[in-house]
Amino acid sequence: MSGARRWRSLFFAPANRLDLVRKFPRWAADVSVMDLEDGTPDAQKEAARHVAEQAAREVRPALKGQLYLRVNQPESRHFAEDLLLAAGLPVDGVVVPKVERPDQLLFAQDLLAARRPPGQGPLSIIVGIESAWGVERASQLAGAAPVAVAVYFGAEDYAADLGAERTAAGTEVLYARSRVALAARLAALAGLDQAVTEIRDDQRFRDDAQVGRQLGYRGKICVHPRQVALAHEAFAPSEVAVAWSRRLLAQYETAAASGRGTIEFEGQMVDGPLLSRARQVLAAAGAEEGGGQ
């Protein structure tokens, strides 16, 4: 269901901070998220719902990307009330964090559908996998709800749940990170990579994003506005890759027209996976140039 939407950046701002949410259009993330969960202190959850309602109606007309509301985790006493709020808002969907069971997603999907005003389309769900049980059931969770469009991996919460020590190399979360990327692919959803909490270290973000892209992710969580542009740079096809893909497909199409199904291209034997990768690069470049959602 992820379609032609762009997923390079998933940017969170606290839902109780109207001043920050109003800046969503300026920061221009592909997906802007008003965060009722981690970004909002428990004592301000109720007040934050009112702020989020006002903010959504203010910023939606000026946004070129998508707008989501991150609700509190399914085991929270705030979960149902957050979903009821989201059902009536001009948003594209909800982010459900710390999902561990398929029934949690089905509950959210059914409640949103039941309370959505007549004439408005269904809200999408971005699934947050951030715990040991979530990773263990990643494929089940990714395929549980028909309205799901993306899955993100929350490395910090996962490591805390596991009792792992976080390192710069990230080997302690590599298995889980890879498994969530695979689950997203199997469910035909967009996979969104872990956050980099060192918000002033641009090179750290670039390096981590490169690993995420190599693992198959289509975008990255951003926790600071400066990271949005870095994510767009990291997950956009390079000019070199686009040019290479165009040359490859042009040569292959010429060969196919003359009855040849196998060719050598710039020192490589062209096969199905190579053709598929070239088409993916050009598709991503086309979405980038067209600015499509």
N, C-alpha and C positions, 0 to 999 in steps of 0.2 A: 504493500500500500504506500510505500514511500515515494513512488512516482518520480516526477521531475523536480521535486522540492530540493532546495539546497540545505545541507546539514553541516557546513564547515564549522560553525560556531554555535554553541549552546551556552548563552550568557545568563547568569543568575544575578538578580539584585533583590535585596530584602523587600518583601511586600509592604512592610510598615514604613518604608522610606519613599514617600511620594516624590521627593526631590530627585532621587536617583531613577525611579521608574520613568519619570518624565523625560529623562535623557536617553531612553532607549532609541528613539529615532536618530539621534546624533551618533550613537555608537554603532548602529547599523549591523547588529548581529543577524545571522540567518534565523536564529530562534532566540527570542528574548523571553526570559522566564521571571515572573513575579514569584518570589519564594516565600511561602508561608511556613516552610519547615525549618531547616537549619539556620536560615538567615534571619528568622524572626524569633525573639525571645519568647518564652512560654507565657509570660505575663501580658504580652502584647498580641497574642494570637487573634483574639476577638476584634480588637481595634484594627489589626492589620487587614482583616477581611473587608472592612468598610473602606480602607485606603485602597485596597486592590480593586474593589468595585469601581471607585471613582477613577483610579489610574487607568484601568482597562478602557473605559469609555473615552478618556482623554487621548491616550496615545495610539489607540488602534488605527484611527484614520491617517496618522502620519507615518506609520510603520510600513516598510517595504517587505520586511521579513515576517516570520510567524510570531504569534504571541501565545504563550502558555502560562498556566498557573501551576506551580508545584504545591501540591497539597501535603499535609502531614502523612507520615507513614501509616500503613493500614492498621497497625495495632494501636494507634493513637486515638484518644477520645475525640480528637478534632477531625478525624478522617471523613466521616459522613457529612458533617457540617461544611467542610471545605468543598466537598463534591457538589453539594447542593448550591453553594455559591457559584462554583464554576459553571454549572449547567445553565445559568442565566446570563453569563457574561459574554461579551463579544471577543471571545478568544478562540484559538484554533484547537485547543485541547488542554489536557492536564498532564503533568509529570507526576507519576506515582513512585515515590522513593522506597528503597529497602523492601522490595517485593520478594516474598519467599514462597508463596503458594499461588497456583493458578486461580483459586476461588477468590483471592483478593482482587485480582484484575477483573474477573467476571462481575463481582459485586460493583466495582467502580463503573464498569461499562454499562451495566443494567440501570444503575441509579442515575447516571448522566443521561441516558436515553429516556428514562421515564420522566425526568424533570426538565428536559430540553423544551423550550417554548415551541409551539407549532410553527412550521415553516422554516425552521432553522436546521441546518444539517447536523449530523452527529459529530460529537467532539472526538478528536483523536487522543490516543494515550502514548506517552513516552514512558517506557518501563525502566525503572532504576534497579540495577542488580548490584548490591553493595554488602553482601554478607556471605558467609560460608554456605549456608543453605541456598541462597540465591544463585550462587555460582554452580553448586551441585545440580540445581534444577533449571539451569539457564535455558536449555532448549525447550523445556516444557513451558517456561514463563514467556519466552519470546513468541511462542505459537499459541498462547492461551486465548488472547482476546482479538477478535477480528478487526477492531478499531485501532489496534496498536500499529504505530508507524516507525518507531525507533526504540532502541535499547541503549542505555549508557552503563558504563562500568565505573562504579565509585570506589576507587582504590583505597582511599583513606579509611572509610568505614569498613571495608572488607579486611584490611590489614588489622584494624583495631579488633574486629570480631574474631579474627584468627589468632590474635596475639603475636602477630609478626612484627619484626623490627623494620621500619622503613629505611631504605637505603637509596643513595643517588642512582645506583645501577638499576634498581627496581626488580631484581630477580625474584624477590619474595612475592611479587604479584604477577609475574609473567604468565604463569599457567592460567590463572583466573582471567587475566586480561585477554589472553588468546582464546580461551573457552567462550567468553562473552562475544567476542568478534565472530567466532564460528557460529554460535547460536543465532546471532542477528542475520548472518548470511543464509542459514538454513531456513529461517522464517521469512526471508525476503524483506527484512527491515533494515533501516539505516543503523549502523553501529557507531556509537559516539564514545570517544576515548576519555580516559581518566583526566582529572584536573592536575595542573601543576601549581602548587601552593606558593612557590617562590615567585611572587608577583613582580619583582623587580629584575629578575634574571631572564631576559629575553632569549638568550642562547639556550638556556635550560629548556625553555618552552619549545623552541624550534627543534632541538634534538629529540625531545620526548614526542613531539608531534610527528617527526619523521619515523620514529619507531612505530607509533600508532598507525600511521599510514601503511607502513610495510606489513603490519599485522592484518590489514584489511579494513580499518576504520575509515569512515567517511567524514568525520569531523571530531571536534574536541570540546570538552567542557571548558568554559572560560570563567574565571572568578574575579577578573579585573578588566576594565575596559581596554587597557593596552593590549590584552591578549587576543582581542577579537581580530584585529588586523593581522596579527601573527598567525592565527588559525586560518584565515582566508588565504594567506600566502602559502602556508604549509600544505593545504588540501586542494589547492588549485593546480591543474596540470601546468608544467613548465612549458615555455615556448619550444624548447628542444624536444620534449616528449610529444607535443602536438605535431610539430613538423615531421618527426620520425614516424608517427602513426599515419599521417597523411601519405607519406611516401610509400610506406608499407602497403597500405590498402590500395593505393593506386596501382602499384606494381602487381599486387595479387589479382585485382580485378582484370587487368590487362591479360595476365596469364590465364585466368579462368575463362575469359572470353575466347581464348585460342585452344581451350580444351586441356590446359595443364592445371592440375589441382595442387601440385607441390612446387614450391619455388625456393631458391636461396635468396636471401635479402640481407645485404651488408654483412655477410659472414655468418648469418644464422639461417638454419633451416626453418621455414615458416610452417607452423602447425596450428591446430585449432586454438589452443590457449593463447598463442601469440596474437592471432587475429582478434580473439575476444578482448584481450587487453588493449589493443589498439583502438577498437571500437569504443571501449569504456572511456579511454582517454578523450577521444573526440566528442563523445556524448557529454562528458563533464565540461569540456571546453565550450561546447555549444550552450549549455545551461549558464555558464559563466558569462559568455558574451551576450546572451539574451536576457540575463537577469531574471530568468523564470523561477517560479516557486516550485 
